[in-house]
Amino acid sequence: MLKQEIAQAVIAEALKTGGDFAEIFLEDRQNNNVSMLSGKVESVNSRRLHGAGVRVFHGFQGVYVYTNDTSMEGLMQCARRAASAIRGADKIAAKGLAWQDTPSIHAIKERPDQVKTARKVEKMKAAQAILKEAPEIVQGSINYMDSVQRVWIANSEGLFTGDTRVYTRFSVSAIASNGTENQTGGENPGAMQGFEIFDSRIDPEACAKTAAKRAVTMLHAPVCPAGVMPVVIDSGFGGVIFHEACGHSLEATAVAVGNSEFCGKLGQKIAADCVTAIDDGTIPNEWGSLNIDDEGTPTTKLVLIENGILKNYMIDKLNARRMQMPITGSGRRQGYMFAPTSRMRNTYIAAGNDENEEMISTMGDGLYAKKMGGGSVTPTTGKFNFAVAEGYLVKDGKIQHPVRGASLIGRGSEILLKIDRVGKDMQMAQGMCGSISGSIPTNVGQPMIRVSSMTVGGR
Amino acid sequence: MNADQFIQALLDEARKQGMQSAEIYLNSTDSFRAMCVKGDITNYTVYATRGLSLRGLYQGKMGYAATEAFDEDAVGSLVEAVKESAILTEDEDIQEIYPGDGEYPKIDNYSPALDQVEEKKKLQLIQDIEKKALAMDERITALNYNMISTASSETRIVNRIFSGSDAPGLDLRYRDNMAVCFVSATAKEGDRVSTGSGFKATRDFDELDAEQIAREAVDEALFMLKAAPVPSGSYRAIIDAKCMPDLLGVFSGVFSAESAQKGLSLLAGKEGETIASEIVTLMDDPLLPGGLGSQPFDAEGVATRTKAVIEKGRLTTLLHNLKTARKAGVKTTGNAARAGYAGAVNVSPSNFYFAPGERTPEQLMQDMKNGLVITEVSGLHAGANPISGDFSLIAQGYTVKDGRKDQPVEQITVAGNFYQLLKNIRAVGSDLCFPGSSVGSPSVDVGEIAVAGK
């Protein structure tokens, strides 16, 4: 843990060369992983991460120094190294620190780091039993992971606080094969929750059934035809397109340096009227939720787009200086090895007024993307390309048959304007989001939506 | 606790808790990194990190756990975690903690002077590089990447075998450091945009010459401004010494006995057979002076040695650790490796390279007369399949006409099969180069290669 007098001394040392803001972040984290391949426990790994980082600002300049040596000497040395890179004219004094408890909005019943590994293996074996019986499934890979991250944050503005973040996640991947070709299906649910997650959110057998069914369905699917057509994207992981193609472009990391197609568009219409998009760190027990961000700011519910109008960007402390706008509780980092920056939390398109059945029955000929896969985006232009993990061809408003190899191609700013239906049932799904401050848990989400026309890649 | 106290406490606890053996693998690194963009220093990051993994046999099986905190709590919980890991892991292969070798090679890859270089001097270097590069030609519009980094690290292995042995156990240390400078320049002319890179890795900071690094990046960027694809077809080709290591690196896993035993390498069972042209000798040399993969002992504490993996076209051995060697009934080659301090023990080459020949790259071009020199390939993770050996990669380079460098080429793909390429090699140059990693190569004349262009 971080002692107050040490934090105070480190901050004072860090400001000695004229820095105008200093911060110390200390982390102690226990990660546990179990992996199983074809029914055999392949590895049981536990790893305790422990370290601290000192950050100093001078104007727009940020310097970051980190270490595993969290003794008084180790931290003071970090502060001196950071200060040595700053040349400021005016010296400011740090405010006195006063500890502030962080009330938690995320109830944890059973800390996963205190659960015997054998109980975790039992959950994995339950999923494996389903995969073993599933026809055409030739290999199954199952992973369990939990993580308990404790953080302490203090800065020259007098902030001194901390938090404990508990995560549990389960993933199943099934490979179906007919001898010449392989198709994969996967499920990866998780939450900011303890081992009690298996009493509510995660049913290992249901995960395995879904994964196996998807792999087998796609194995027998014909190839998707290419063309421009209406596309219905289902709830849950479908939200990955908004996350990648629009969400990243609304982070200060991109906006502050002019590297986003949404720069200077606050108050302007950037999406269809039926689109409201939210980045919410406050939802109890969700995968991307927090109590405080990694700069110690209480997390928020932030409306990004309201009825088509751009309302907010996600902003961290350093970029707030460049943009001359307030911070939004969005400063995040993987851990002490990274300086924080603006990142997403649980980002979703909010529920609308449309009926799912009507969306499909009135779409004519098109594609129904039931589950999205991975993809990539060029941030400067917003151009994206996503694989459809499970897709169905629609003819005359009726779902015909599954198709494989489909991809969705477009630009973030264009697709937002072409959304013409937003369903009522918003669902979220979990992912790990990678960016300059490392890999962090985030939720994507949306109800079923329809895009009036989209380029579908296929053959 | 300091590292020594913590290690001793762990060994004591491991013995007390009934472990048969214990090994501590410790890595400590001090590093500095900064970039320079438009005169401003950005991404200024300094760190001093250490991490430790405990591994050992319990009830005949190997368990693992890792920590970065060296405190009282970690001692008990780490040993407990190793025991649990050993009990639950379902691996039938026999594993062991190594009692040690009588002698270890000496390798001098540490420069105390490099650790003393002031940060001011490092920042000055990248600021100079940017200034010089921009002044070299008005078509150079920016450096899109301009980084200096230095790292100094120590690896230590301490082990004890508790049951049936009075051996004192190992305490091995190896220290090395390195400075790396990497620059990428952007050139613009009309609506044409191209990039070129400059790179240098050294233990002697004074060898980092701003003018030379900037010149390398600028020349390549300017040369590539006029680049265009060539027509599709089969071409005679040389893969140059900056590019060949990337290709060899992607396929280096096929020489691992671990891959072979898992059915992931077509070289399984091919020891003693001819798998390459007789010109080809492929070395694994952990003792190479200055090598980034140099090490006197491997990740299991086995003394390392230099060996030819392919000698004049014949596969002499695969690379082994203790587990794969036992399974194959051979002696380990000292190629146990771990990905970071917390990774499981696997197999990896040390300094891995095609032995150089006599002819210079210019002479190779003269011998080839007409064809292509490939200087860069990208998309290695998607476009190269280490299991089948097939590759299809986006490439750039230049044409060779009448034995001389001619026109720049880009936006082509080169396709082939690594196993076939080994057999097709016609000549190996004298210009052995390790571009920023432990995998190296001279320029290699690979015979005919399939090119998709315009």
Interface residues (C-beta under 8 A of the other chain):
Chain A: D28 V34 K40 V41 E42 S43 V44 N45 S46 R47 R48 L49 H50 G51 Q61 G62 V63 Y64 V65 Y66 T67 N68 D69 G74 Q77 C78 R81 A82 S84 A85 K116 T117 A118 V121 M337 A339
Chain B: D40 I41 Y44 T45 V46 Y47 A48 T49 R50 G51 G63 Y64 A65 A66 T67 E68 A69 A74 S77 L78 A81 E84 S85 L88 T89 E90 D91 E119 A342 A344
